[in-house]
Amino acid sequence: MPSRPSRALGVVITAGILAVAVAGCSWRVETPPLERRTPTPTVVLRDQAAIREQTVIDVADSSESGVAESLLAPERLAALGGVYVATPSPTPSPTASPTPDPTLEVAVADAIDGALEAAEAAEADDPSLAALLRAVALSHAVVTDAPAVAGKAPRERAMPSLGDEAGPWLPADGTSADAAALASLAVAHDRASFAYEVAAARATGVERERALTRSRLHEARAAALVALPGVEDDRASLYDVPPAGTGTRKARAATERAVETEIAESYAALIDGADAEDVPWILNGAYDAWMQAASLRGFDLADVPALPGVTAAG
């Protein structure tokens, strides 16, 4: 009869062999199954924006806006990180019935509205994403609307997707916008007003009337900005406008487009870091300046940035 110690030793040896065998199978009873990761809300917002940009790319047509979108939308899509493709399930899912592609107009409208709504939702958790999405909406709006204003009389044009043709054009009381930035905007508007006055002095007829109208619009905006609490009045009585920049109608148009583009870019630069309350007047200011530029001779839609005011890194 085997002794008790021998039997105990046999049990230990058997348990050791079993442990080695189990280890060889890479099986761990004590390890819980990995939880399936779910994307954060901001990741979902980014992915949805990327899908909207891909749709715009897919339906871009040969129209002026369509050609511009085919060049700009891929840049926006890259900034959003591309369209996420999930790992296929081992169990095939039923094939969905194909849906017809939307028109470019519908796809762009959806991209604008979706970007603005997503920016509001991302504001608290990811301000950089919110700024990126607002830049996307602004770019789409300018590309879509610019061809229709070519040659049109000057007037203030608010961004349609914001829902109010009357503005706003200025920050409300209690704004967190930097006073120095507002003072710089006032100078940019005042410089534009002066340039239009010089251009009007060398123009005739309708061209002169339109230049004077734009001059008054910019003068009024500059005055309104410096009237805000805490904003320094850095306007000058004279600005440098090279004679060659106003000698011909073509040169005058180029000078006027340049001052409008400068203003548009100055407003767009405020998108990143802006509080939600300041977003409407900032987008309106940038959109309006680009529309003024688009109404002038020689405007090129290809000059509209894909992400105005923010870097591609978002």
Summary of the structure (lengths in Angstrom):
residues: 314
radius of gyration: 29.6
end to end distance: 79.9
largest distance: 124.8
contacts: 909
relative contact order: 0.13
helix: 61%
strand: 0%
